[in-house]
Amino acid sequence: ASLMPYARTSGLASAFLDSNKPGWVLVGMGGVGSLVLVLIGVVVADADAVGIFGVAGVGLGAFAVFQLARRRIGGFTGDVLGAAGVVGETLGLVLATARW
């Protein structure tokens, strides 16, 4: 949300705009943190590395929803944030459970 403009003049999702860090820093920290947790799971639990596909799916799904919202309504709203979470989570779970 910190990388996109807010589509309304006011609303509940405007609370996501208050941040002292640039948007790319927040996105990068979240992505790196997720990948570190997956890699720890791979090393400690001796699991497959399909979790990396799951993390990538979450990011790609959310990114697709945000781009659609930017094109259609000019930014994000609370509903867009919810849809990005659901679509990202669904795509991530599908990719993580796929047999490669």
Contact map, one row per residue, 1 for C-alpha under 8 A:
1111100000000001100000100000000000000000000000000000000000000000000000000001000010000000000000000000
1111100000000001101001100000000000000000000000000000000000000000000000000000000000000000000000000000
1111100000000000000000110000000000000000000000000000000000000000000000000000000000000000000000000000
1111110000000000000000000000000000000000000000000000000000000000000001000011000000000000000000000000
1111111000000000000000000000000000000000000000000000000000000000000000000111000000000000000000000000
0001111110000100100000000000000000000000000000000000000000000000000000000111100000000000000000000000
0000111110000000000000000000000000000000000000000000000000000000000000001111100000000000000000000000
0000011111100000000000000000000000000000000000000000000000000000000000000000100000000000000000000000
0000011111100000000000000000000000000000000000000000000000000000000000000000000000000000000000000000
0000000111110100000000000000000000000000000000000000000000000000000000000000000000000000000000000000
0000000111111100000000000000000000000000000000000000000000000000000000000000000000000000000000000000
0000000001111110000000000000000000000000000000000000000000000000000000000000010000000000000000000000
0000000000111111100000000000000000000000000000000000000000000000000000000000110000000000000000000000
0000010001111111110000000000000000000000000000000000000000000000000000000000000000000000000000000000
0000000000011111110000000000000000000000000000000000000000000000000000000000000000000000000000000000
1100000000001111111000000000000000000000000000000000000000000000000000000000000000000000000000000000
1100010000001111111000000000000000000000000000000000000000000000000000000000000000000000000000000000
0000000000000111111100000000000000000000000000000000000000000000000000000000000000000000000000000000
0100000000000001111111000000000000000000000000000000000000000000000000000000000000000000000000000000
0000000000000000011111000000000000000000000000000000000000000000000000000000000000000000000000000000
0000000000000000001111101100000000000000000000000000000000000000000000000000000000000000000000000000
0100000000000000001111111100000000000000000000000000000000000000000000000000000000000000000000000000
1110000000000000000011111110000000000000000000000000000000000000000000000000000000000000000000000000
0010000000000000000001111111000000000000000000000000000000000000000000000000000000000000000000000000
0000000000000000000011111111100000000000000000000000000000000000000000000000000000000000000000000000
0000000000000000000011111111110000000000000000000000000000000000000000000000000000000000000000000000
0000000000000000000000111111111000000000000000000000000000000000000000000000000000000000000000000000
0000000000000000000000011111111100000000000000000000000000000000000000000000000000000000000000000000
0000000000000000000000001111111110000000000000000000000000000000000000000000000000000000000000000000
0000000000000000000000000111111111000000000000000000000000000000000000000000000000000000000000000000
0000000000000000000000000011111111100000000000000000001000000000000000000000000000000000000000000000
0000000000000000000000000001111111110000000000000000000000000000000000000000000000000000000000000000
0000000000000000000000000000111111111000000000000000000000000000000000000000000000000000000000000000
0000000000000000000000000000011111111100000000000000001000000000000000000000000000000000000000000000
0000000000000000000000000000001111111110000000000001001000000000000000000000000000000000000000000000
0000000000000000000000000000000111111111000000000000000000000000000000000000000000000000000000000000
0000000000000000000000000000000011111111100000000000000000000000000000000000000000000000000000000000
0000000000000000000000000000000001111111110000001011000000000000000000000000000000000000000000000000
0000000000000000000000000000000000111111111000001000000000000000000000000000000000000000000000000000
0000000000000000000000000000000000011111111110000000000000000000000000000000000000000000000000000000
0000000000000000000000000000000000001111111111100000000000000000000000000000000000000000000000000000
0000000000000000000000000000000000000111111111111000000000000000000000000000000000000000000000000000
0000000000000000000000000000000000000011111111100000000000000000000000000000000000000000000000000000
0000000000000000000000000000000000000001111111100000000000000000000000000000000000000000000000000000
0000000000000000000000000000000000000001111111100000000000000000000000000000000000000000000000000000
0000000000000000000000000000000000000000111111110000000000000000000000000000000000000000000000000000
0000000000000000000000000000000000000000111111111000000000000000000000000000000000000000000000000000
0000000000000000000000000000000000000000010001111110000000000000000000000000000000000000000000000000
0000000000000000000000000000000000000110010000111111100000000000000000000000000000000000000000000000
0000000000000000000000000000000000000000000000011111110000000000000000000000000000000000000000111000
0000000000000000000000000000000000000100000000011111111000000000000000000000000000000000000000010000
0000000000000000000000000000000000100100000000001111111100000000000000000000000000000000000000010000
0000000000000000000000000000000000000000000000001111111110000000000000000000000000000000000100110000
0000000000000000000000000000000000000000000000000111111111000000000000000000000000000000001111110000
0000000000000000000000000000001001100000000000000011111111100000000000000000000000000000000100000000
0000000000000000000000000000000000000000000000000001111111110000000000000000000000000000000100000000
0000000000000000000000000000000000000000000000000000111111111000000000000000000000000001101110100000
0000000000000000000000000000000000000000000000000000011111111100000000000000000000001011111100000000
0000000000000000000000000000000000000000000000000000001111111110000000000000000000000001000000000000
0000000000000000000000000000000000000000000000000000000111111111000000000000000000000001000000000000
0000000000000000000000000000000000000000000000000000000011111111100000000000000000010011101100000000
0000000000000000000000000000000000000000000000000000000001111111110000000000000000111011000000000000
0000000000000000000000000000000000000000000000000000000000111111111000000000000000010000000000000000
0000000000000000000000000000000000000000000000000000000000011111111100000000000000010000000000000000
0000000000000000000000000000000000000000000000000000000000001111111110000000000100110010000000000000
0000000000000000000000000000000000000000000000000000000000000111111111000011000100010000000000000000
0000000000000000000000000000000000000000000000000000000000000011111111100000000000000000000000000000
0000000000000000000000000000000000000000000000000000000000000001111111110000000000000000000000000000
0000000000000000000000000000000000000000000000000000000000000000111111111111000100000000000000000000
0001000000000000000000000000000000000000000000000000000000000000011111111111000000000000000000000000
0000000000000000000000000000000000000000000000000000000000000000001111111110000000000000000000000000
0000000000000000000000000000000000000000000000000000000000000000000111111100000000000000000000000000
0000001000000000000000000000000000000000000000000000000000000000000011111111000000000000000000000000
0000111000000000000000000000000000000000000000000000000000000000000011111111000000000000000000000000
0001111000000000000000000000000000000000000000000000000000000000010011101111100000000000000000000000
1001111000000000000000000000000000000000000000000000000000000000010011001111111110000000000000000000
0000011100001000000000000000000000000000000000000000000000000000000000000011111110000000000000000000
0000000000011000000000000000000000000000000000000000000000000000000000000001111111000000000000000000
0000000000000000000000000000000000000000000000000000000000000000000000000001111111100000000000000000
0000000000000000000000000000000000000000000000000000000000000000110010000001111111110000000000000000
1000000000000000000000000000000000000000000000000000000000000000000000000001111111111000000000000000
0000000000000000000000000000000000000000000000000000000000000000000000000000011111111100000000000000
0000000000000000000000000000000000000000000000000000000000000100100000000000001111111110000000000000
0000000000000000000000000000000000000000000000000000000000001111110000000000000111111111000000000000
0000000000000000000000000000000000000000000000000000000001000100000000000000000011111111100000000000
0000000000000000000000000000000000000000000000000000000000000000000000000000000001111111110000000000
0000000000000000000000000000000000000000000000000000000001001100100000000000000000111111111000000000
0000000000000000000000000000000000000000000000000000000011111100000000000000000000011111111100000000
0000000000000000000000000000000000000000000000000000000011001000000000000000000000001111111110000000
0000000000000000000000000000000000000000000000000000000001000000000000000000000000000111111111000000
0000000000000000000000000000000000000000000000000000010011001000000000000000000000000011111111100000
0000000000000000000000000000000000000000000000000000111111001000000000000000000000000001111111110000
0000000000000000000000000000000000000000000000000000010010000000000000000000000000000000111111111000
0000000000000000000000000000000000000000000000000000010000000000000000000000000000000000011111111100
0000000000000000000000000000000000000000000000000100110010000000000000000000000000000000001111111100
0000000000000000000000000000000000000000000000000111110000000000000000000000000000000000000111111100
0000000000000000000000000000000000000000000000000100000000000000000000000000000000000000000011111110
0000000000000000000000000000000000000000000000000000000000000000000000000000000000000000000001111111
0000000000000000000000000000000000000000000000000000000000000000000000000000000000000000000000001111
0000000000000000000000000000000000000000000000000000000000000000000000000000000000000000000000000111
